[in-house]
Amino acid sequence: METKISPISKPAIWKTFERTTKEGKVKKFWTQNLLDDHKELAMNYLLDHFMREEPLCSALKMRETVDSSNELCEIWQNMLPQNCTLACYTVDDDMQEKLVGLNICYRNSQSDDKIDYHDKTERTRKLMAFLDDILYTTELYQRFGVDEYLGALGLFTVPEYRGYNIGFELLDSRRYLCQTLGIRLSVTIFTGPASQRLAEKAGFRDVYPVSLDDIEARNPFLIIPGLRNFTNKIRLMYILYD
């Protein structure tokens, strides 16, 4: 993936909000771009939690082999230099910043070359080909009249902080990130029911009906055994900002 120069040269706080914990304490949270010091921790969270929970990764058993795990981490790491990844923070009992959620975002433009994953493991090739099939079935740039959009590959909340709608706050923060970047369109493939509900709440709508049967009929390589055990619906969703 091409590394684009970001106008965000230092941490920018996008939103602040409060939540009442299960113990009745009011806790402050904020969203900003991911701190450099937390990039390794972010990769560990994605490796240890997201890769085990996300439907496509689960069905493909991405976490079960070192090669496929490392390849997906490499894909994420290649997105980080764009400085578009959104992170949610709070302060722990020791008054230290604590990373509690993240959304790996990236800029994609019409002039970008399509990335070739032919040298990757079959699991990784199948995962990325599956996502590409959904993204490239519709002409996003022509449909929405843009030459660039903000995409994402991974929405995650630390387990102990789930239930506070942190995923929604991260998705809603894309508005301010896109305003700073001068991008009007954000597009993402949401694979699980929880993330799809959060996306709807944040104002995302379906680009077109995604049919697993149609994907598999177009390309038998994209048949992922057991996928329907993890999700019955995958949605390509968008939001246009004024």
Secondary structure in CASP SS format (residue, H / E / C, confidence):
PFRMAT SS
TARGET T0000
AUTHOR 0000-0000-0000
METHOD secondary structure of the structure
MODEL  1
M C 1.00
E C 1.00
T C 1.00
K C 1.00
I C 1.00
S C 1.00
P C 1.00
I C 1.00
S C 1.00
K C 1.00
P C 1.00
A C 1.00
I E 1.00
W E 1.00
K E 1.00
T E 1.00
F E 1.00
E E 1.00
R E 1.00
T E 1.00
T C 1.00
K C 1.00
E C 1.00
G C 1.00
K C 1.00
V E 1.00
K E 1.00
K E 1.00
F E 1.00
W E 1.00
T E 1.00
Q E 1.00
N E 1.00
L C 1.00
L C 1.00
D H 1.00
D H 1.00
H H 1.00
K H 1.00
E H 1.00
L H 1.00
A H 1.00
M H 1.00
N H 1.00
Y H 1.00
L H 1.00
L H 1.00
D H 1.00
H H 1.00
F H 1.00
M H 1.00
R H 1.00
E H 1.00
E C 1.00
P H 1.00
L H 1.00
C H 1.00
S H 1.00
A H 1.00
L H 1.00
K C 1.00
M H 1.00
R H 1.00
E H 1.00
T C 1.00
V H 1.00
D H 1.00
S H 1.00
S H 1.00
N H 1.00
E H 1.00
L H 1.00
C H 1.00
E H 1.00
I H 1.00
W H 1.00
Q H 1.00
N H 1.00
M H 1.00
L H 1.00
P H 1.00
Q H 1.00
N C 1.00
C C 1.00
T C 1.00
L E 1.00
A E 1.00
C E 1.00
Y E 1.00
T E 1.00
V E 1.00
D C 1.00
D C 1.00
D C 1.00
M C 1.00
Q C 1.00
E E 1.00
K E 1.00
L E 1.00
V E 1.00
G E 1.00
L E 1.00
N E 1.00
I E 1.00
C E 1.00
Y E 1.00
R E 1.00
N E 1.00
S E 1.00
Q C 1.00
S C 1.00
D C 1.00
D C 1.00
K C 1.00
I C 1.00
D C 1.00
Y C 1.00
H C 1.00
D C 1.00
K C 1.00
T C 1.00
E H 1.00
R H 1.00
T H 1.00
R H 1.00
K H 1.00
L H 1.00
M H 1.00
A H 1.00
F H 1.00
L H 1.00
D H 1.00
D H 1.00
I H 1.00
L H 1.00
Y H 1.00
T H 1.00
T C 1.00
E C 1.00
L H 1.00
Y H 1.00
Q H 1.00
R H 1.00
F H 1.00
G C 1.00
V C 1.00
D C 1.00
E E 1.00
Y E 1.00
L E 1.00
G E 1.00
A E 1.00
L E 1.00
G E 1.00
L E 1.00
F E 1.00
T E 1.00
V C 1.00
P H 1.00
E H 1.00
Y H 1.00
R C 1.00
G C 1.00
Y C 1.00
N C 1.00
I H 1.00
G H 1.00
F H 1.00
E H 1.00
L H 1.00
L H 1.00
D H 1.00
S H 1.00
R H 1.00
R H 1.00
Y H 1.00
L H 1.00
C H 1.00
Q H 1.00
T H 1.00
L H 1.00
G C 1.00
I C 1.00
R C 1.00
L E 1.00
S E 1.00
V E 1.00
T E 1.00
I E 1.00
F E 1.00
T C 1.00
G C 1.00
P H 1.00
A H 1.00
S H 1.00
Q H 1.00
R H 1.00
L H 1.00
A H 1.00
E H 1.00
K H 1.00
A C 1.00
G C 1.00
F C 1.00
R E 1.00
D E 1.00
V E 1.00
Y E 1.00
P C 1.00
V C 1.00
S C 1.00
L H 1.00
D H 1.00
D H 1.00
I H 1.00
E H 1.00
A H 1.00
R H 1.00
N C 1.00
P H 1.00
F H 1.00
L H 1.00
I C 1.00
I C 1.00
P C 1.00
G C 1.00
L H 1.00
R H 1.00
N H 1.00
F C 1.00
T C 1.00
N C 1.00
K C 1.00
I C 1.00
R E 1.00
L E 1.00
M E 1.00
Y E 1.00
I E 1.00
L E 1.00
Y C 1.00
D C 1.00
END
